[in-house]
Amino acid sequence: MSNLDRPVVNTIILALGIALAGAFAGGGFVRAKQAERYVTVKGVAEQQARADLAIWPLKVIAADNDLATANTKLQSSVGRIRNFLGRHGVDTTQLTLQEFAVRDGQAEQYGNNRVGPRYVITQTLLVRSTAPDKVAAASQKVAELVAEGVVLSSGEQYGNGGPTFVFTGLNKLKPAMIAQATARAREGAQQFAQDAGSTLAGIRQANQGYFEILPRDQAQGISEASQVNKVVRVVATVEYLLKD
């Protein structure tokens, strides 16, 4: 072989090497893709729960042209509220007084157009109870306070127009509910694999999702916070590898 032909031969050998390497790499890529056959499924778990905490803000209003008299009316209303709660079995030991405010109508008037009592005093009584059922029952009889002359609004700080009911036991439910959601996801994956003539090879990726606390009665305009009875829901998303 002449010296002139040697570079040509070397070039041909190099080209063949690259081609063979590409073929092997391509085959490996195809095999990798085949090994990545998987199905994505979702599993849902739901469980009913009951609130274990009630928060009920009651805003009291008293008004008079004399400041001391207005304050006396306010304190009388606070006393009536305490008695009302006690009559209905609501523990008042955790009752707190908040947001005390006095408005002087004379200081705010423009010209001589002032109407109504000069002083208006407001205060919020915050009821916090671990007996939500008793608070719920009492909230249905709040008209008794109005009949006694108490001027108040109920729950407007939280937008519910009444008590807010909170479920604090979510962490205790999480392990069992995640296991249940994952099991249901696997059931769906097994059914899919069976229909496709495959079997499950293991989990490729999993996401437990997030927990939701929903109202038991899911009707328009009904909020979760306004109901003692709730539904806890979680969705698990799992990717299962498939094999022939």
N, C-alpha and C positions, 0 to 999 in steps of 0.2 A: 504494500500500500504506500502510495506516495505521500510525501509530507503535505501536499495540497488537499488530499482527501481526508486526512486525519481530523481537521476541525469539523468537517461535515458530519463524519461518523459520530463524533462527540456530541454534536448538536442533536442528532437523531436520538442517541441514547438518553440524553437529558429530557427531550420531549416525551419519549416513552415513559420515563420515570415519573414525570409530572402527571401524565395521563393516568398511569396506574394508581398513583397516590390519590388522584382525584376520584377515581372509581371506588377505591377502598373507603375514602372519606365519605363519599356519597352514600355508599351502602350502610356505613355506620350511622349517618344522619337519618336514613330511612328507618333503620331499626330503632333508633332513639324515638322517632316520631311514632312508630308503631307501639312502643312501650308506653307512650304518653296518652293512650286512649283512656278517657275518663268520663265520668258523668257527674254533673252537679245537681244535688238534690237539697231540698229544704225540709226540715222537720219542725213541727209546731207543738208546743206544750202549753196548756192553759190550766190554771187552778184558781178556784174561788178563794177569796180572802175577805176578812172583815177588818175594818179600821180598828186600831187600838189606841188612838189618840184623837181628841176633839179640841179644836181651838175656836172659841166663839167670842168675838169682840162685840161689846154692847156700848154704843155711844149715847151718853146721857146729855140732855140739854135742859138748862134752867134759865129763866129770864125774869128780870124785874127792873124797875127804875132805881131801886136801892141795891147796891152791890152786896151788902151783908144779907139782905133778904134773898137775893138770887142764890147766894152760896148756901144758905139754909135749905132752900128748895132742892138744890143739887144733892146735898148730903142726905136729905130725906129720901130722894130717889135712889141713891146708892144703897141705903139701908133696905128699901123695899125690894131692890134687885137681889140683895143677899138673902133676904127672907124667901123670895120667890124660888131661888135656886135650891135653897135648903129644903123647901116643901117638896120639891121634885127630885130629891135624892142626889143632887149634884154637889160634890165636895167643893167647898169654897176656900179651902186652905191654900190653894194655888191661885186664887183670884188676885190679880194685880191691877193697880190703877195707873193709867197712862194718859198721856196727851191732854193734860189739863190746860185749858186756854180760856181767857176772858176777853170779850170783845166789847168795847165802849162805843156804842152807836153815836154818842154825841161827838166823840173825837173824830169819827169818820164822816159825819154829816156834811153836806154841802148846802149852805144857806139855812133856811128854816124848814126843810122838807123831811125832817126825821120822822119816821113812823115806827110805832111799836116801842117796847121797853128799851131803856137805855143800855142795860147790861145783859149780855148773853154769855153764859158760862157753859163750856162743854168739857166732858171728860169721858175717856174710854175705859170700861171695865173689861179686862181680858180674862175670859174663863179658859182654863187649861185643865182638861180632865182625861183620865185614862178609862173613863166609863162612857164611851161614845153613845151607847143606846140611851142612857139617861139624859144626856145633853140633847140628843135628837128629839126625845119625847118632850123635854122642857121647851124646846124651840117651837113646838107646835102649839104651845099654850101661852106664848108671849103676850097675847092680847089681854091676859090677866093683869099685866103690868100697866098697860094703857088704861084699863078700867080703874086702876088705882091712881091715875093721874101722872104716871111716869112718861115723859116725852123722850123717846129714844129711837135709834135706828140700829138694825141688827146686821152685822157681817159685811157692811159695805166696804171695809178696808181690803177685803180679799175678793170682792166681786161676786160672792155667792149669794148674798142676801140672807145669810144664815151661818150656821157653824161650818167650819172646814174639818173634814174627817181625813185623818192621815193613817196610812198603814206603814208601820216601821219594821215589820218582820221579814222584809224581802231577802235579806242575807241568809236566813234559815231555809228559805225555799229554793235558793239558787242551785245547790248541788243536785238535788233530785230532779228538778225541772230540766236542767241541762242534760242530764242522763236520759230523761224521757224524750226530749226533743231530738237528741242524737240517735236514739234507738228508732224513732219514727223516720228519721232521715235514712237510716240504713235499710229499713224495710222498703222504702221507696226505691233506693238504689238496687236492692236485690231483685225487686220486681222488674225494673228496667233491664238489668243484666240478663234475667231469665228470658224476657221478651226478645232481647237482642242476641240470644245464643251465647252469652258470655258469662263469666263469673267475676266476682269482686276480688281484687288483688290487694286491697289495702287503701288507707286514706292518703290522698295526695295533699289535701289542704283542708282546714276546717276553720270555721268562724262561728262562734256561739251567738253572735248577734247581740242585741240589747234587750233588756227587760222593759216591758210596758205595764203600767198599772192603769186599767181601764174601768169605767163604770160598769156595774153588772147590767144595768138597763141602758143599753147604748141607743138612746133615742136623741133626736136633734134637740139641742138646747140643754141637755143634761150633762153636767160636768162630773168628772171623777171625784173631785173634792167635795161635792155636795152629797155623796152617797156613802153610807156606812159599808154596804156590800160592794165588793170590787172583784175584778178579774185580773189576775197576773198572767202575762203572756210573754213567751220568748220564742224566737225563731232561730234555729241552728242551720247554717249553710255548710254542707260538707261535699268535698270532691273525692270521689272514689275511683281508683284506677281499675281498669277492666282488663281481663285476659281471656283468651280463647279457651 
